[in-house]
Structures are given as structure tokens and as C-alpha cells.
Amino acid sequence: TPMSYLHENNLAGLQGAYDLSKMFVGLIGGSMGEVSSLLLILGGLFLIWRKVINWQTPAAYIGTVAVLTFLFPKAGSSLDWMLYSIFGGGLMLGAFFMATDYVTSPTTDKGKVVAGLFLGLVTMLIRRFGNMNEGVSFAILLMNLITPYIEVNTRQDRLGIAKKKKEGAK
């Protein structure tokens, strides 16, 4: 798979085996639901347009992965490494359809951005230093664990409501 080539730091082999345009359209083999980045992006944009999901988490997630892979490529040119990293695995599926799950994702706008940044960082740490090719599913599981902490720390106070003073405070 493309991710196994990336894991082995073999960008030249990846470019020889998989054309980037074919990867984007989905004319390569792979796991169900991750082969056509174009259709996943269109499906995600449709969900955003219909207001089923918000744009913050997918944008922060894909953006973080893009920036980190561009700044710290393992081999070859930064742009090629970034594009193959974004379109080569389950990143689009995870960003649009799994990370935006209502039950396990933050509800505040700041929390959604924090979650996307966390997902991108953990995905890249797993891809870079782990023994696995992908990292998206484990990053989402870890984000699900810390979602309550993200919620508490990004909650916005309501305007016009005075906070109750604790007893004994002046």
C-alpha cells in the first residue's frame, strides 16, 4: 500500500508504484473507504454544506498533517511527501467521518480546533516514530479519551451571567 512505502521512507518506490493523481481519484487498491480522496473530500464538503458536521476539526486535522509532513519529510521533496501522506491513507476518512462523530468529539468551536490539532500531531507521531503505517485510528481513539478535558478547558462562559461567589470569598 502507499502507506507501507511511506513507512519505509521509500518515496521513489512509492512514486514508481502509485501515481499521485490516481491516488487522489481512487484508481489504486486499498482499504475500503480510503482509496478515493476526491470522493471523501466531496462527501465531507457535502456534510459541511448540509451543516451535519463543522469544518473546524477536519480543517485543523488535515492542515496539521500537511504542515508537519511538509516541514519534516522523511525522504524526497517536501511537497511530494506531504501530498502522498495526505492522500495515501485513511486521513480523509478519519478527518471527515470519524473525528467529527457527535458523541466523541468536542462541542465547542475552540475544542474542535484543539481536537484537530491533537489528531494531526498524534497521527504524525505514530507515522513517524511508530511501527505502524497509518496512525489515524489510534489518534482518534486517543482524542476520544481526552475529549472531556478539551471540553472543560475550552468551554466559553455565557455572556451576561454573573458567576456565583464561593462562600467565604469577599
Phi and psi in degrees as GROMACS dihedral restraints (atoms count N, CA, C in turn):
[ dihedral_restraints ]
;  ai    aj    ak    al  type     phi  dphi    fc
    3     4     5     6     1   -58.8    20    10
    4     5     6     7     1   -37.3    20    10
    6     7     8     9     1   -67.8    20    10
    7     8     9    10     1   -30.0    20    10
    9    10    11    12     1   -69.4    20    10
   10    11    12    13     1   -36.3    20    10
   12    13    14    15     1   -63.6    20    10
   13    14    15    16     1   -42.8    20    10
   15    16    17    18     1   -64.4    20    10
   16    17    18    19     1   -38.4    20    10
   18    19    20    21     1   -65.0    20    10
   19    20    21    22     1   -31.5    20    10
   21    22    23    24     1   -88.5    20    10
   22    23    24    25     1     7.3    20    10
   24    25    26    27     1    59.2    20    10
   25    26    27    28     1    33.1    20    10
   27    28    29    30     1  -110.2    20    10
   28    29    30    31     1    71.1    20    10
   30    31    32    33     1   -67.6    20    10
   31    32    33    34     1   -35.7    20    10
   33    34    35    36     1   -64.2    20    10
   34    35    36    37     1   -42.9    20    10
   36    37    38    39     1   -64.4    20    10
   37    38    39    40     1   -38.5    20    10
   39    40    41    42     1   -64.1    20    10
   40    41    42    43     1   -44.4    20    10
   42    43    44    45     1   -66.8    20    10
   43    44    45    46     1   -31.1    20    10
   45    46    47    48     1   -73.8    20    10
   46    47    48    49     1   -33.9    20    10
   48    49    50    51     1   -86.9    20    10
   49    50    51    52     1   -34.3    20    10
   51    52    53    54     1  -131.5    20    10
   52    53    54    55     1   123.6    20    10
   54    55    56    57     1   -81.0    20    10
   55    56    57    58     1   136.9    20    10
   57    58    59    60     1   -61.1    20    10
   58    59    60    61     1   -39.4    20    10
   60    61    62    63     1   -66.7    20    10
   61    62    63    64     1   -36.8    20    10
   63    64    65    66     1   -69.0    20    10
   64    65    66    67     1   -35.2    20    10
   66    67    68    69     1   -64.5    20    10
   67    68    69    70     1   -41.4    20    10
   69    70    71    72     1   -64.7    20    10
   70    71    72    73     1   -41.4    20    10
   72    73    74    75     1   -78.4    20    10
   73    74    75    76     1   -32.2    20    10
   75    76    77    78     1   109.6    20    10
   76    77    78    79     1    26.1    20    10
   78    79    80    81     1   -95.9    20    10
   79    80    81    82     1    31.8    20    10
   81    82    83    84     1  -128.0    20    10
   82    83    84    85     1   164.5    20    10
   84    85    86    87     1   -80.3    20    10
   85    86    87    88     1   156.4    20    10
   87    88    89    90     1   170.7    20    10
   88    89    90    91     1  -178.1    20    10
   90    91    92    93     1   -66.9    20    10
   91    92    93    94     1   149.8    20    10
   93    94    95    96     1   -58.7    20    10
   94    95    96    97     1   129.0    20    10
   96    97    98    99     1    92.1    20    10
   97    98    99   100     1    -2.4    20    10
   99   100   101   102     1  -123.3    20    10
  100   101   102   103     1     3.5    20    10
  102   103   104   105     1   -84.3    20    10
  103   104   105   106     1   -31.9    20    10
  105   106   107   108     1  -108.1    20    10
  106   107   108   109     1    96.1    20    10
  108   109   110   111     1   -64.0    20    10
  109   110   111   112     1   -35.1    20    10
  111   112   113   114     1   -59.1    20    10
  112   113   114   115     1   -49.6    20    10
  114   115   116   117     1   -68.2    20    10
  115   116   117   118     1   -34.4    20    10
  117   118   119   120     1   -66.7    20    10
  118   119   120   121     1   -40.5    20    10
  120   121   122   123     1   -65.3    20    10
  121   122   123   124     1   -44.5    20    10
  123   124   125   126     1   -62.0    20    10
  124   125   126   127     1   -41.2    20    10
  126   127   128   129     1   -64.8    20    10
  127   128   129   130     1   -40.6    20    10
  129   130   131   132     1   -65.3    20    10
  130   131   132   133     1   -42.5    20    10
  132   133   134   135     1   -64.8    20    10
  133   134   135   136     1   -35.2    20    10
  135   136   137   138     1   -63.5    20    10
  136   137   138   139     1   -42.9    20    10
  138   139   140   141     1   -64.7    20    10
  139   140   141   142     1   -37.8    20    10
  141   142   143   144     1   -67.0    20    10
  142   143   144   145     1   -43.5    20    10
  144   145   146   147     1   -61.4    20    10
  145   146   147   148     1   -39.7    20    10
  147   148   149   150     1   -80.0    20    10
  148   149   150   151     1     0.0    20    10
  150   151   152   153     1    61.6    20    10
  151   152   153   154     1    31.5    20    10
  153   154   155   156     1   -80.1    20    10
  154   155   156   157     1   -38.8    20    10
  156   157   158   159     1  -127.7    20    10
  157   158   159   160     1   162.4    20    10
  159   160   161   162     1   -96.5    20    10
  160   161   162   163     1   161.0    20    10
  162   163   164   165     1   -83.4    20    10
  163   164   165   166     1   -16.8    20    10
  165   166   167   168     1   -61.9    20    10
  166   167   168   169     1   -50.4    20    10
  168   169   170   171     1   -65.4    20    10
  169   170   171   172     1   -50.4    20    10
  171   172   173   174     1   -61.1    20    10
  172   173   174   175     1   -40.6    20    10
  174   175   176   177     1   -65.6    20    10
  175   176   177   178     1   -44.3    20    10
  177   178   179   180     1   -66.9    20    10
  178   179   180   181     1   -38.9    20    10
  180   181   182   183     1   -65.5    20    10
  181   182   183   184     1   -55.0    20    10
  183   184   185   186     1   -64.9    20    10
  184   185   186   187     1   -39.4    20    10
  186   187   188   189     1   -63.4    20    10
  187   188   189   190     1   -41.9    20    10
  189   190   191   192     1   -64.3    20    10
  190   191   192   193     1   -44.4    20    10
  192   193   194   195     1   -62.9    20    10
  193   194   195   196     1   -41.3    20    10
  195   196   197   198     1   -62.9    20    10
  196   197   198   199     1   -46.6    20    10
  198   199   200   201     1   -65.3    20    10
  199   200   201   202     1   -45.8    20    10
  201   202   203   204     1   -66.7    20    10
  202   203   204   205     1   -38.9    20    10
  204   205   206   207     1   -73.5    20    10
  205   206   207   208     1   -29.2    20    10
  207   208   209   210     1   -71.8    20    10
  208   209   210   211     1   -41.3    20    10
  210   211   212   213     1   -75.7    20    10
  211   212   213   214     1   -31.8    20    10
  213   214   215   216     1  -127.3    20    10
  214   215   216   217     1    66.9    20    10
  216   217   218   219     1   -72.4    20    10
  217   218   219   220     1   148.3    20    10
  219   220   221   222     1   -82.0    20    10
  220   221   222   223     1   -33.4    20    10
  222   223   224   225     1  -158.7    20    10
  223   224   225   226     1   157.3    20    10
  225   226   227   228     1    71.0    20    10
  226   227   228   229     1  -162.0    20    10
  228   229   230   231     1   -77.9    20    10
  229   230   231   232     1   151.0    20    10
  231   232   233   234     1   -63.0    20    10
  232   233   234   235     1   -41.8    20    10
  234   235   236   237     1   -66.2    20    10
  235   236   237   238     1   -45.6    20    10
  237   238   239   240     1   -62.2    20    10
  238   239   240   241     1   -43.5    20    10
  240   241   242   243     1   -60.6    20    10
  241   242   243   244     1   -43.0    20    10
  243   244   245   246     1   -64.0    20    10
  244   245   246   247     1   -48.1    20    10
  246   247   248   249     1   -64.8    20    10
  247   248   249   250     1   -41.8    20    10
  249   250   251   252     1   -67.0    20    10
  250   251   252   253     1   -34.3    20    10
  252   253   254   255     1   -68.5    20    10
  253   254   255   256     1   -35.5    20    10
  255   256   257   258     1   -77.6    20    10
  256   257   258   259     1   -43.7    20    10
  258   259   260   261     1   -93.1    20    10
  259   260   261   262     1    -4.6    20    10
  261   262   263   264     1   -93.2    20    10
  262   263   264   265     1    -7.2    20    10
  264   265   266   267     1  -139.2    20    10
  265   266   267   268     1  -153.7    20    10
  267   268   269   270     1   -89.0    20    10
  268   269   270   271     1    20.9    20    10
  270   271   272   273     1   -62.1    20    10
  271   272   273   274     1   -47.0    20    10
  273   274   275   276     1   -65.4    20    10
  274   275   276   277     1   -42.1    20    10
  276   277   278   279     1   -61.2    20    10
  277   278   279   280     1   -46.9    20    10
  279   280   281   282     1   -65.9    20    10
  280   281   282   283     1   -40.7    20    10
  282   283   284   285     1   -67.4    20    10
  283   284   285   286     1   -44.9    20    10
  285   286   287   288     1   -88.9    20    10
  286   287   288   289     1   -32.9    20    10
  288   289   290   291     1  -114.2    20    10
  289   290   291   292     1   -21.6    20    10
  291   292   293   294     1  -107.6    20    10
  292   293   294   295     1   -40.6    20    10
  294   295   296   297     1   -73.4    20    10
  295   296   297   298     1   -17.4    20    10
  297   298   299   300     1   -98.5    20    10
  298   299   300   301     1    15.0    20    10
  300   301   302   303     1   -58.0    20    10
  301   302   303   304     1   133.8    20    10
  303   304   305   306     1   -61.5    20    10
  304   305   306   307     1   -39.6    20    10
  306   307   308   309     1   -74.6    20    10
  307   308   309   310     1   -36.9    20    10
  309   310   311   312     1  -111.3    20    10
  310   311   312   313     1     6.4    20    10
  312   313   314   315     1  -111.0    20    10
  313   314   315   316     1   155.6    20    10
  315   316   317   318     1   -62.3    20    10
  316   317   318   319     1   155.6    20    10
  318   319   320   321     1  -102.6    20    10
  319   320   321   322     1   -22.0    20    10
  321   322   323   324     1   -82.8    20    10
  322   323   324   325     1   153.9    20    10
  324   325   326   327     1   -64.5    20    10
  325   326   327   328     1   -42.8    20    10
  327   328   329   330     1   -64.2    20    10
  328   329   330   331     1   -37.8    20    10
  330   331   332   333     1   -64.5    20    10
  331   332   333   334     1   -36.2    20    10
  333   334   335   336     1   -66.5    20    10
  334   335   336   337     1   -38.8    20    10
  336   337   338   339     1   -67.6    20    10
  337   338   339   340     1   -44.2    20    10
  339   340   341   342     1   -60.6    20    10
  340   341   342   343     1   -42.2    20    10
  342   343   344   345     1   -63.2    20    10
  343   344   345   346     1   -42.8    20    10
  345   346   347   348     1   -63.3    20    10
  346   347   348   349     1   -41.4    20    10
  348   349   350   351     1   -63.8    20    10
  349   350   351   352     1   -43.3    20    10
  351   352   353   354     1   -62.5    20    10
  352   353   354   355     1   -44.7    20    10
  354   355   356   357     1   -60.3    20    10
  355   356   357   358     1   -45.3    20    10
  357   358   359   360     1   -63.6    20    10
  358   359   360   361     1   -41.9    20    10
  360   361   362   363     1   -65.1    20    10
  361   362   363   364     1   -47.4    20    10
  363   364   365   366     1   -67.2    20    10
  364   365   366   367     1   -40.5    20    10
  366   367   368   369     1   -58.7    20    10
  367   368   369   370     1   -44.7    20    10
  369   370   371   372     1   -71.0    20    10
  370   371   372   373     1   -34.3    20    10
  372   373   374   375     1   -64.7    20    10
  373   374   375   376     1   -40.9    20    10
  375   376   377   378     1   -68.0    20    10
  376   377   378   379     1   -43.5    20    10
  378   379   380   381     1   -65.8    20    10
  379   380   381   382     1   -34.9    20    10
  381   382   383   384     1   -82.0    20    10
  382   383   384   385     1   -46.3    20    10
  384   385   386   387     1  -111.3    20    10
  385   386   387   388     1   -10.5    20    10
  387   388   389   390     1   -86.6    20    10
  388   389   390   391     1   174.7    20    10
  390   391   392   393     1   -92.3    20    10
  391   392   393   394     1     5.1    20    10
  393   394   395   396     1  -108.6    20    10
  394   395   396   397     1   153.6    20    10
  396   397   398   399     1   -74.8    20    10
  397   398   399   400     1   -39.1    20    10
  399   400   401   402     1   -94.8    20    10
  400   401   402   403     1   -85.5    20    10
  402   403   404   405     1   100.6    20    10
  403   404   405   406     1   -15.0    20    10
  405   406   407   408     1   -65.2    20    10
  406   407   408   409     1   -47.2    20    10
  408   409   410   411     1   -65.1    20    10
  409   410   411   412     1   -39.8    20    10
  411   412   413   414     1   -70.9    20    10
  412   413   414   415     1   -34.7    20    10
  414   415   416   417     1   -63.3    20    10
  415   416   417   418     1   -40.4    20    10
  417   418   419   420     1   -67.6    20    10
  418   419   420   421     1   -39.3    20    10
  420   421   422   423     1   -62.7    20    10
  421   422   423   424     1   -42.6    20    10
  423   424   425   426     1   -66.0    20    10
  424   425   426   427     1   -38.3    20    10
  426   427   428   429     1   -64.4    20    10
  427   428   429   430     1   -36.8    20    10
  429   430   431   432     1   -61.3    20    10
  430   431   432   433     1   -34.6    20    10
  432   433   434   435     1   -69.5    20    10
  433   434   435   436     1   -35.7    20    10
  435   436   437   438     1   -96.8    20    10
  436   437   438   439     1     1.4    20    10
  438   439   440   441     1   -55.3    20    10
  439   440   441   442     1   -42.5    20    10
  441   442   443   444     1   -59.9    20    10
  442   443   444   445     1   -35.2    20    10
  444   445   446   447     1   -72.4    20    10
  445   446   447   448     1   -36.5    20    10
  447   448   449   450     1   -64.3    20    10
  448   449   450   451     1   -42.3    20    10
  450   451   452   453     1   -60.1    20    10
  451   452   453   454     1   -46.1    20    10
  453   454   455   456     1   -64.3    20    10
  454   455   456   457     1   -41.3    20    10
  456   457   458   459     1   -84.0    20    10
  457   458   459   460     1   -10.4    20    10
  459   460   461   462     1  -117.1    20    10
  460   461   462   463     1     8.8    20    10
  462   463   464   465     1   -69.2    20    10
  463   464   465   466     1   134.9    20    10
  465   466   467   468     1   -94.6    20    10
  466   467   468   469     1   137.0    20    10
  468   469   470   471     1   -73.6    20    10
  469   470   471   472     1   144.9    20    10
  471   472   473   474     1   -72.6    20    10
  472   473   474   475     1   141.1    20    10
  474   475   476   477     1   -76.6    20    10
  475   476   477   478     1   140.5    20    10
  477   478   479   480     1    83.8    20    10
  478   479   480   481     1     0.8    20    10
  480   481   482   483     1  -107.5    20    10
  481   482   483   484     1   122.0    20    10
  483   484   485   486     1   -80.9    20    10
  484   485   486   487     1   138.1    20    10
  486   487   488   489     1   -74.8    20    10
  487   488   489   490     1   144.2    20    10
  489   490   491   492     1   -73.2    20    10
  490   491   492   493     1   137.3    20    10
  492   493   494   495     1   -81.7    20    10
  493   494   495   496     1   142.9    20    10
  495   496   497   498     1   -73.5    20    10
  496   497   498   499     1   150.1    20    10
  498   499   500   501     1   -64.9    20    10
  499   500   501   502     1   138.0    20    10
  501   502   503   504     1    91.3    20    10
  502   503   504   505     1   -10.2    20    10
  504   505   506   507     1   -88.6    20    10
  505   506   507   508     1   147.7    20    10
